[in-house]
Amino acid sequence: MTPSPHSPANHPTPKPAQGLDLRALLAILMGVALGSLDTAIANTALPAIAADLHAPPAASIWVINAYQLAVVASLLPLAALGDLLGPRRIFLGGLGVFTAASLACTLANTLPTLTAARALQGIGAGGIMSVNIALIRLIYPASRLGRGVGLNALVVGVSFAAGPTIASLVLAIAAWPWLFAINVPLGLIALAFAWPALPRTARRGHGFDPLTALLTSITFAALILALGSAAQREPWPWVLAPLVLALVAGALLLRRQADHPAPMLPVDLLRRPLFALSTLTAMCSFTAQGLAFVSLPFYFEEVLHRNPIETGFLMTPWAIVVALAAPIAGRLSDYHPAGLLGGVGLAILSAGMVSLAMLPIDPTALDIVLRMALCGIGFGFFQSPNLKALMSSAPPERSGGASGMIAMARLIGQTTGAALVALCFGLVGAHGPTLALALGAVFAALASVASFSRLWAH
């Protein structure tokens, strides 16, 4: 008899704590670090890339856009495939594609070839990010899941925060292709760990609909295009066209997947109050983070008159404190409600961003470091409990969909934050970084309210 999708054969018991496979954990975290870093480093390298390839700035932005659009377009379809085929297969495929595409980026000598390689790299990163939390859920017992997602949150947070600093250090001693070349040996090492160690799962009973996948990709890619065009204050047809496309494709998507037992866009999970509030918390908080990390280099250099080297060091305390706070918060989430931990952490983040926006004209390095550390404490105490809440509020057979939704909330939040920074510059010019930090504080406060609301959700 064929086992049902809910049978033990399809949901292997997580390994006991003493049997935790460190090779599997290391492979997952390496893949997550590679995907997260590449989201951040290209921004820093873009001027050098444009100059070397003799590309105009308006065209070179596609080095970044191609990656972001590919990740956003592929996340949910690949998460659905993860539910069908098992997260191991999707992770290995994504890591392999990402590594091969990194080599293609290294060898690219024209803007079109680099853009195509970056799009392929984004699809690989989508495969990694769509199922990484589902794999964490498989290798950690439920009683220690908070520690697992805490480590994952640490890697994501530190990679995104440290990306600009790492890119600056590499560019100081080598040409831009090395930013992509270093991914190749690291990707191969991660594959060597992952292939024998990642847990295997049985195939699910539900199928995969290519048309639904296409509609999902179009919906979110068009939405990101509309956001970017609006933030850059492009002519209204350039904003309206992708927005209409996103709305039409989204409506067709919802109609097509109505009553599906495992919809690709997991609207069924969003009907669960805890999952919906956790997703809202994630989107608002990552919007705050995006506002901060795009605006802070401009704030330090143009408002506070620090040089680029000083800026790199001043950005570091946030990442270091997130690295210290995230594992602690992950352990605490095994004993305390995510709504409480996240609400307190995000309130601290909001206060930290307000304090940064209100720095005096000539602050000392200590003034800046303390405020950046305060933001790091707040963000570190939000992320791990929120990840655990999202995964725990979804049934085991929907781990792939939940994992994909986590990554989608993060990417849409960060992209929205970056777009809002561009809008702030367009509205108030040189005062744009200060306005962006204040706006980030507002989003962090909204995320705190959403997090506290989970204490009364059922």
Secondary structure, DSSP 4 states (H G I P E B T S, - for coil): -PPPTTSGGGSPPPPPGGG--HHHHHHHHHHHHHHHHHHHHHHHHHHHHHHHTT--HHHHTHHHHHHHHHHHHHHHHHHHHHHHH-HHHHHHHHHHHHHHHHHHHHH--SHHHHHHHHHHHHHHHHHHHHHHHHHHHHHS-GGGHHHHHHHHHHHHHHHHHHHHHHHHHHHHHS-THHHHHTHHHHHHHHHHHHHHHSPP-PPPSS---HHHHHHHHHHHHHHHHHHHHHHTT--HHHHHHHHHHHHHHHHHHHHHTTT-SS-SS-HHHHTSHHHHHHHHHHHHHHHHHHHHHHHHHHIIIIIS---HHHHHHHHHHHHHHHHHHHHHHHHHTTTS-HHHHHHHHHHHHHHHHHHHHT--SS--HHHHHHHHHHHHHHHHHHHHHHHHHHHHTS-GGGHHHHHHHHHHHHHHHHHHHHHHHHHHHHHHGGGHHHHHHHHHHHHHHHHHHHHHHGGG--
